[in-house]
Every structure is written in structure tokens, then in C-alpha cells.
Amino acid sequence: MRILGIDPALSITGYGVIDTSASPIRLNKNKIILLEAGVIKTQSSQPVQERLEKIYNGVVDLIKDVLPQVMVLEKLFVHYRHPTTAYLLGQARGVICLASAQAKIPLVEYSATRVKKAIVGQGLASKQQVQRMVADLLKFSRLPKYLDVTDALALAIAHSNIMKFKI
């Protein structure tokens, strides 16, 4: 299964694409192959509608390039002290959901604690712990510049892990 994980944000949207296939050596283990990872960046000096358009177009192009079978997003967590942040994040998520719907790709959402539990084994793990675990799983020689990339990859890997147990 080809899985596209996206960590949405208005400034830096991280993405990661993995492919999972059953390993012929160990039938109970899935092999995870990294296909692509990166970020879609926007400038705070741009109007919001232009930033959202850039995120939307970036995701649409990504879908066309990698042909994922499923997209995974983190569920929106709203902290009462930061309503504006949640509002802007919701707009970015909205254009990503629209791209998914238009491409007819199933969209799955997990809470941050569910993803951390599936990756690290602990729902309250730090972003750095998740980053190190993702880097170890994918055998990175160095950590990516942006946590957004490893967060997106964690979403994709978590979905792969969770689906193994649902079958």
C-alpha cells in the first residue's frame, strides 16, 4: 500500500510517502520503503488565500506524482489559548482534504497520541523521540531539517502499523 502522510500547517506543510509490502522472508513483518518526503513552504508575507492555494496545488501535484492509495492527517487539536492558530491550521487542513476528495483518495485521521503510541510505544512521546524513531525505522543517515517531515512520515508509518492489526 502506498501511503501519503501530511503534517499540515500554513507556513510549512510536511509530507512523506511510504510504500509497504509484505516481506517474503518474514510474513508477519511489513517492509517500509520511503518513496518521497519534503515540505511545502509558504511565506508569511503572502496573503492567506495565496498560501492556501500553494498548499493545495502542492498536494494536488504530489498526489499526481506518487499516486497514493490513502492519505493520513493528524486530527486537529485545538487549545483554548490559541484559537487563531487552530483557525489557520483548519484552513490548511481544509484545502488538503479537498485535494484528497477530488482525487477520490480515502482520508484517515489519527490523534497525535495515537500516532506517537504506534511509533514510539508511548502516547506522550516528544517530537524528538518520534523523529529519532522514524529516522531509525527508515535508516536515515541524518535527521531531516524539519520536524514536519518526520511528523508526516510518522503518520504514514502509524497507519501502516495500525492497519496490520486490523486485518
Secondary structure, DSSP 8 states (H G I E B T S, - for coil): -EEEEEE--SSEEEEEEEEEEE-SS-TT-EEEEEEEEEEEE--TTS-HHHHHHHHHHHHHHHHHHH--SEEEEE-----TT-HHHHHHHHHHHHHHHHHHHHTT--EEEE-HHHHHHHHTS-TT--HHHHHHHHHHHTT-SS--S-HHHHHHHHHHHHHHHHHHHH-
